[in-house]
Amino acid sequence: MTDKDMDEALERAAQTPHKVDPALLAAVADSIKSSMRPVRPLPPVWMLSGGIFLISAAIAIAGAARAGFYGVEKLDLLQRALIFSLLGILIWAAALEFANQMIPGSRHRVTPRTLMRLSTVALLGLFALLFRDYRTIHFLVAGIACLFTGLLHAVPTGLLGWWVLRRGFAVNSIAAGLAGGTLGGLVGVTMLELHCDNFQAFHIILWHTAVVPLSGAAGALLAWAIRFRADRGAA
């Protein structure tokens, strides 16, 4: 028998109808029906993003209210307008991308990595432009305190954002974690700008801005750890 004869025999066998016991088919269908439940459709992306945006704003304002609005009171009108307009735009973009990451098939206008980089560069540039006090009094002690405070406010932002999007599914969990971490970092910076009245340029440029990439990296690392643990458990 040649290879051609074997191929023809296999094709004939594949085309031959195989009867299946109707009782077996009915049993399979019944087992599937018993486990099926109606699923509520997810709200539209703009609604999810809006909810996350409002939560983010509430966390930043609540944190500053508890610690004191010393920073925003010391800022002049132009500084307030530029800083909080930029932060508002970046937080909305991060909330939108976080929601898109949790809804398969969504359109991604910018990747989480690019969003984190753009946010960091934009804040660096704006802070360097607005603040000109180049003293470094208590640079390390005050800087670590602000960095810790900013990251502390990033945590509830990421957790509550995930809670809003918990019915979604992240195809790329690390990218979703990076988006959520970047969002949390931006909220941390917003809280610091509302509260911190240390206007030394290097303090704000380094310690305030560092909250964004560190929080983004922490979100991605946490997502990787969860996925790694799940993969090991499945294995």
Secondary structure as GFF3:
##gff-version 3
##sequence-region A 1 235
A	DSSP	alpha_helix	3	15	.	.	.	ID=ss1
A	DSSP	alpha_helix	22	35	.	.	.	ID=ss2
A	DSSP	alpha_helix	45	67	.	.	.	ID=ss3
A	DSSP	alpha_helix	70	74	.	.	.	ID=ss4
A	DSSP	alpha_helix	77	101	.	.	.	ID=ss5
A	DSSP	alpha_helix	112	130	.	.	.	ID=ss6
A	DSSP	alpha_helix	139	164	.	.	.	ID=ss7
A	DSSP	alpha_helix	173	195	.	.	.	ID=ss8
A	DSSP	alpha_helix	201	202	.	.	.	ID=ss9
A	DSSP	pi_helix	203	208	.	.	.	ID=ss10
A	DSSP	alpha_helix	211	234	.	.	.	ID=ss11
###
